[in-house]
């Protein structure tokens, strides 16, 4: 029996090089060995204010980006979260078991609450419970994520404990986070003290998967580095350069020492020019495939429907057990 893997991305902004390196490149590797479910977390996106038209366009765009990045709809179950209502049902039941104190500790909540002072809604606070429901519905073994999701993953495991204390064991599988050894935290290009984020207001901070090649080039060339010239990996004193070297290393398979050797006696500018070329050559075919897929919304609709039906069929059994354990009476079908 293949092990089961699930992961997703919130539908805000545009998928970035950080999402690709930290998560999606691992998803594509895992799809051959594991039984994988990959989804678009569109309900999570509603925790911050969304323009309905933009959200709708983005759902198609993200789905097409997943496919263009190499996720195969035949091998995997690729679906949109809101098209499988069991996620929200389970989320409510788990919300009623999760102590507020645990949610208060979530650093992402604190950061987002500071950024969206005018819209600190209850969904932003309970967001990690919905994430736990996403995972627990499918009896998942492993969840490939970037470093920033580790705390949410721990909460998902805690929630299994809250459930078992109240209702006993045997329904949910305890999921493990799978965080890649390299590239689990790609930083912002202009401010390497913070992570590269797809919802950053300053577009120069991130590279979008579907950015025009000229834009990618410009963003890398203008990335913040220090005033020194020696290419050396030094996270503490040369954070901007270290971030570029990290991207370089993940995308070429070269170690930091190899990169240092390659640029001995050369300036940062040389590395930036080469890195731009490396990133552009990886992203250009993805962008072309993406633009092609976006011309055929009917095809995307068909795949989304098939994905949602497969996901619903797989999660139904868990929800049925949850209804029985909690004393709720499932509707007879
Ligand atoms: P999201 O949309 O913020 O990010 C999607 C994935 O990309 C990783 N990531 C990064 N990795 C390296 N460097 C970066 N700068 C970087 N930025 C993002 C994230 O760690 C993530 O793996 N809450 C989740 C979505 C979600 C989910 C789930 C994930 C909802 N339910 C269930 C797994 C399982 C999120 O907002 O990811």
Boltz pocket constraint, residues with backbone or C-beta under 6 A from the ligand:
constraints:
  - pocket:
      binder: B
      contacts: [[A, 6], [A, 7], [A, 8], [A, 9], [A, 10], [A, 11], [A, 18], [A, 19], [A, 20], [A, 21], [A, 22], [A, 23], [A, 24], [A, 41], [A, 44], [A, 130], [A, 131], [A, 132], [A, 134], [A, 135], [A, 143], [A, 144], [A, 145], [A, 146], [A, 147], [A, 148], [A, 149], [A, 183], [A, 184], [A, 185], [A, 186], [A, 187], [A, 195], [A, 196], [A, 197]]
      max_distance: 6.0
